[in-house]
Amino acid sequence: MGKSQNIRVGLIGAGPRGTSVLERLLANWAATENQSRSLHIDVVDPYPAGPGHVWQPGQSRLYLMNTQSFYPTLIPEDERLAPPLAGGSFEQWRAEQRSGGAPGLSPEERAELAALASHDFPSRALYGRYLRSTLEELLDRVPAGVEIAFHRANAVAAHPLPAGPGGEAHGGFDVELDDGGRLTVDSLVLALGHLESRLNPEQRSFSEVAADLGLLYVPPAAPADVDWSLVPDGETVLVRGMGLNFFDVMGQLTEGRGGQFVPAGDRLQGKLRYLPSGREPKIIAASRRGTPYRAKAGLDGYYPKSVRLRYLTEDAVERFAVAGIQPGFDHDLWPLLYRDALWAYYSTLVVAEPVAVSDATEFLAALDDLLQPHAHATSRWENQVGELVSNHVAASRRLDLLGLAAPLAGRSFASRKELDAAVVDYLDDDARRSALGETDPVKMAIGALHAGRAILKSAVADGGITDESWVGELRGWFESFVEGLASGPPALRAEQLAALARAGVVSFVGPDPRFSADRSKRVFRAVSPWVHGDAAEARTLIEAMSPANRVGMSVSPLLLQLLLDGLARPKVMMTAEGMPVQTSGLDVQPHPYRLVGANGSVTPGMYALGLQLSSTQWGTAIAAEARPAEGTIYRSGQRTLRDADEIARDMLGLPLQE
């Protein structure tokens, strides 16, 4: 079997990733003859196991997941893997709780479940309750020979066990806990999740200014960790960042203070109207684009059913591998995905707005031919498509794909009031398109990009892309571009933000904002070069973002010790100019993902799973995808669960699945 009779393993981190490894350990152990062996599992996390830090069931129910109920799962659905002992997807749990009366759940949880449909976005608190319930089911079915110990503490160090008297390596680790405890394990999994990190120089300066002048500076943090009562009622606050964390901040400072959203009586004034409580601060929001992420389309599934990738497919990626080619993103992968987005847009447009396209049948046939990546010169196909579109499509309905992510580009504004009106128009239009779902051409182009991410995740993790492409292309421009389009909030959030702007509770800074602190006036300032008039000023500055997911900036004592002792190292890649760049994640060797030490050798028995794989995998933060009832099943959907299975089998001395 490759392991001793008595196996001891340690899981550092008991959120969804660590719980996945625990689930796979139990499943694989139960599927194997183990009469003469025993397994001891130490699970280390200061937060309750299952939900971990991020998904605590007691947090505000205003914090929503960014995926619908039908999407996430902790339990794999793969017949090649050892069968699960208990549990199912979140959607299965939701249905079971609703039909069974939700015994053991709180009144708040039962109330949310009663109103929660499959296509709705659950609260993070309710997802945390699912994680806890699933873990409880697993613990009720622990197979014979297995013992599990939970330690509500932080691991602060992990040292390899010393060699024996004859110099032979014992293997395993001595793990130190911050409560004084020590654990001896044969192997160790780092499922660390979101970690606190050092502030960058600008953030440190703002923190110091706030301490000197009596201002309030809220650094990057998980929203549920912030004491929002510290933000004064009625005062102006600056909020930097309009990604997903922004909507968490927005909710806490409005609905969280007693405000209400009600249906608008006048449809020309948007779908919602905001009734203030009087306790709201005046929020002035800023981001590089000047607008929040685009809202998700209203769909029955995670991907649009009408969108079928024709060019960036798993077969196309496989052809690179068969040919021995390590693709570049800009040269090899993006042209295929761009074709898919163009086809999704124009094939939807001819149905949704037939008057916008002349000779639609002829147009689509010609477009289909031009998009085929065959004999056409790679440098000319885009120009040829542009000529075809200009001959057939009304100017106002032509797709500017890159421009979708920068709706205010090229515009200047005489005042913030004028800017606010433009942002509200954008929000109204975006929410309207989301409501149209699969009949909106823009949302279907974005849907193609979203589906393409599933292919790209496999392409990156399985065969990799060139270092220079990862640094300068995938992470250099595409990641922020596609996140702004395809990783947005539920459409409800766009409708709520528009209502808040109409009510005067929220205003905006404008694109490309510059932040500073004015010591003489004792305020933070924000100004956009595209908006004339006075700068926005406030005594409070909130960073609406999570701590940086960079192992080199982490303040985790365990991670710092592993790096200092040379048991781990950040992954370094080479840019197109031949310069080495330290990337965000750990250097690992697959499969399974084992840490690479400072000298380039693998650290035996130490594995990584989750966010710290961000330099080997792309899109590590999102949950595993439950198998859809219909539509395409992408290999990347349950990758994190297969990774957990590989780690579990390797720790148990079992061969990896093909």
Stockholm file with secondary structure:
# STOCKHOLM 1.0

chainA/1-658         MGKSQNIRVGLIGAGPRGTSVLERLLANWAATENQSRSLHIDVVDPYPAGPGHVWQPGQSRLYLMNTQSFYPTLIPEDERLAPPLAGGSFEQWRAEQRSGGAPGLSPEERAELAALASHDFPSRALYGRYLRSTLEELLDRVPAGVEIAFHRANAVAAHPLPAGPGGEAHGGFDVELDDGGRLTVDSLVLALGHLESRLNPEQRSFSEVAADLGLLYVPPAAPADVDWSLVPDGETVLVRGMGLNFFDVMGQLTEGRGGQFVPAGDRLQGKLRYLPSGREPKIIAASRRGTPYRAKAGLDGYYPKSVRLRYLTEDAVERFAVAGIQPGFDHDLWPLLYRDALWAYYSTLVVAEPVAVSDATEFLAALDDLLQPHAHATSRWENQVGELVSNHVAASRRLDLLGLAAPLAGRSFASRKELDAAVVDYLDDDARRSALGETDPVKMAIGALHAGRAILKSAVADGGITDESWVGELRGWFESFVEGLASGPPALRAEQLAALARAGVVSFVGPDPRFSADRSKRVFRAVSPWVHGDAAEARTLIEAMSPANRVGMSVSPLLLQLLLDGLARPKVMMTAEGMPVQTSGLDVQPHPYRLVGANGSVTPGMYALGLQLSSTQWGTAIAAEARPAEGTIYRSGQRTLRDADEIARDMLGLPLQE
#=GR chainA/1-658 SS CCSCSEEEEEEECCSHHHHHHHHHHHHHHHTSCCTTCEEEEEEECSSCTTTTTTTCTTSCTTCBCSSCTTSEESSCCCTTSCCCSSCCBHHHHHHHHHHHTCTTCCHHHHHHHHHCCTTSCCBHHHHHHHHHHHHHHHHTTCCTTEEEEEECSCEEEEEECCCCTTSCCCCCEEEEETTSCEEEESEEEECCCSCCBCCCHHHHHHHHHHHHHTCEEECSCCGGGSCGGGSCTTSEEEEECCSHHHHHHHHHHTGGGTCEEEECSSGGGCSEEEECCSCCCEEEEECSSSSCCCCCCCCSSSSCTTCCCSSSCHHHHHHHHHTTCCCCIIIIIHHHHHHHHHHHHHHHHHHHCGGGBSSHHHHHHHHHHHHSSSSSCTTTHHHHHHHHHHHHBCGGGCCCTGGGGCTTTTCCBSSHHHHHHHHHHHHHHHHHHHHHGGGCHHHHHHHHHHHHHHHHHHIIIIICCCHHHIIIIIIIIIHHHHHHHHSCCCHHHHHHHHHHHHTTSEEECCSSCEEEEETTTTEEEEECTTBCSCCEEESEEEECSCCCCCGGGBCCHHHHHHHHTTSCCEEEEECTTSCEEEEEEECEETTTTEEECTTSCEEEEEEECSGGGTTTSSCCSSCEECCCSSSCCCGGGGHHHHHHHHHHHHHTTCCCCC
#=GC SS_cons         CCSCSEEEEEEECCSHHHHHHHHHHHHHHHTSCCTTCEEEEEEECSSCTTTTTTTCTTSCTTCBCSSCTTSEESSCCCTTSCCCSSCCBHHHHHHHHHHHTCTTCCHHHHHHHHHCCTTSCCBHHHHHHHHHHHHHHHHTTCCTTEEEEEECSCEEEEEECCCCTTSCCCCCEEEEETTSCEEEESEEEECCCSCCBCCCHHHHHHHHHHHHHTCEEECSCCGGGSCGGGSCTTSEEEEECCSHHHHHHHHHHTGGGTCEEEECSSGGGCSEEEECCSCCCEEEEECSSSSCCCCCCCCSSSSCTTCCCSSSCHHHHHHHHHTTCCCCIIIIIHHHHHHHHHHHHHHHHHHHCGGGBSSHHHHHHHHHHHHSSSSSCTTTHHHHHHHHHHHHBCGGGCCCTGGGGCTTTTCCBSSHHHHHHHHHHHHHHHHHHHHHGGGCHHHHHHHHHHHHHHHHHHIIIIICCCHHHIIIIIIIIIHHHHHHHHSCCCHHHHHHHHHHHHTTSEEECCSSCEEEEETTTTEEEEECTTBCSCCEEESEEEECSCCCCCGGGBCCHHHHHHHHTTSCCEEEEECTTSCEEEEEEECEETTTTEEECTTSCEEEEEEECSGGGTTTSSCCSSCEECCCSSSCCCGGGGHHHHHHHHHHHHHTTCCCCC
//
